């Protein structure tokens, strides 16, 4: 009986000792976006299912949206690597914010996995931005698009922003892939 209670105590003491020997705030996170070069098929399938279900919901609604946020005259490959990361982080920030809005219970369930995936990607991008280019200033193209995004957030309805984000989610994933490929994206 004493042995069973001693083992967890020993593990606790060793864990605390190792934690003190190797403080976690001293461990620097690394910037790796390679897992987004080729997202796992089940993640893509979940995103596709969400988009299809949302399109069905849209057919039954009477939303009138004019958001042309994702219609750009330039390609992401034309941007510098730090600009690409900044662009995709902003896109994913919009998408995750919209996917967190209250929704029909069936759609809320369908969007949960894509939301988790996109949130993780956004956080990984933020780590990269803070590590690699914390004081990066966006190029003119990106600055113009970020302003367009800000204006849309202020003038468009949440429903239209949600529609724009979900209907263009695969464009965001392509942009994420390009950011992950770094200089190899052409």
N, C-alpha and C positions, 0 to 999 in steps of 0.2 A: 504494500500500500504506500509506504514512504517513497519507494522508487518511482511510482507513477506521478506523485506530486513533485518530486525533485526534478524530473526530466523537463516539464514545462518551465520551471523556475530557471533551470540551467540554460534553456533556449532563450529565455527572456534576457538573462544577464549577458549571454554571449552576443545576442542581437544588439543590445544597448552598447556593449563594448565596441563592437564593430562599427556601429553608427557613429560613435564618438571618434573612432580612429579614422573613419572615412566620411566626413560630413557631406551630406547630399548637396548642399549649396556650393560646394567646391567642385562638384562634378559638372562639367560643362556639357550641355546637351549638344548633340551633333545635328547638323542640317542634312537630312537625307530625304529627297523626294523621289528616289528611284522606284518606290513601290507604286507611284502614280504614272509611271511610263506606260505600264500595261496593267490597268486595274483588274482585279480578280473578277472572273466572269459572273459569279453570283452577285457581286455588288452591281455590276452593269445590268443584270437581269432585274434586280430590285428597283433600280432607277427607271428602267424601261416600263416595268409594271406600274410604278407610281405615275409616270408621265401618261401612260395610256388611260389609267383610271381618271386622272385629272382631265384629260381631253374629253372623256365621256361626260364628266360633270359640267365642263364648259359648254358642251352642246345643249345641255338642259338649262343653262343660265342665259340671262340677257345682258351679259357684260359687254360694254362698249369701251374698248381700250385703244389708245393711240400710242402706247409706249413703243418706241423704236430704239430702245436702249442697246440692244444687241446687234443692230445693223450699223456696222462700222465700215468706213471706206478703206481701212487698212487691216493688215493681218497681224496677228500677235507675233509672228516670227520677225516682223520688222522692228519690234521693240528690243531694248537691251534686256539681258537676263533679270536684273533687278526690277525693271519696269514690268516684265512678264509676271514675276512673283507678286508684285504689288497689284496688278490688274486682277489676277486670279483670286487673290485674297479678298479684294473688294467684291468681285462677283459672288464668291462663296459666302461672304458675309451677308449679302443681299439674300441669297438663296436660303441660307440657314435661318435668317430672321423671318422670312416668309413661311418656311416650313414649320416654324414654331408657333404660328398663329393658330387659334382654335379652328377646328375643322370637324366635319362630319366624322363620327366614330370609325366608320369603315376606312375612310381616307386617312384618318389620323394613324391608324394601324399600318396601312400600306406605306406611308411616308416615313415611318420610324427608322427603318434600316437605312434608306438613303440619307436621312437627316444625320444619323450617327456617322456615316461614311464622310459626308460633306463637312461636318463639323470637325472631324479628325483632320481632314485635308486642310481646312482653314487654319487650324491650330499649328499644323506642321509648317505651313507657309509663314505664319507669324514668327515661329521660331527661326526660320531661315532669314526672314527680313531683319530680325533683331540681332542675329549673329553676323550676317554677311554684309548688310548695308543699312545699318540703323539710321543713318542720316541722309539716305538717298533722296534726291529730289526728282520727281517724275518728269519725263520728257514732255514736250508740248502736246503731242498726241495723247498721251496718257492723262495729262492734266486736264485737257479738254473733255475726255471721256469721264473722268472722275467728277468734273463739274456737271456734266450731263446726268450722271447718276444721282448726284446730290439734288439737282433740280427735280428729277423724277420722284425722288423720295418725298420732296416737299409738295409736289403738285398732283401726283397720281394717287389714286385710291389704293388702299392695301390690296384689294382684289385684283386690280390691274398689275400691280407690282408682283403679286404672287403668280399670276398667269404668265407674265413675262419671264420670271425666274424659272418656273417649272417647264414652260414650253421651250426654253433655251438651255435646259440643263445639260444636254449633250454637247452644246457649244462650249459650255463651261468646262466640261470634262476634257474636251479637246484642248482647251486653253491650259488646263491643269497639266495635261500630258506634255504640252509644249514647254511649260515652265519646268517640268521635271527633266525634260531632255536637255535643258540648258542650251549650250551652243550648238548641239546637234539638231535642234529644231530649225527646220528651214521651210 
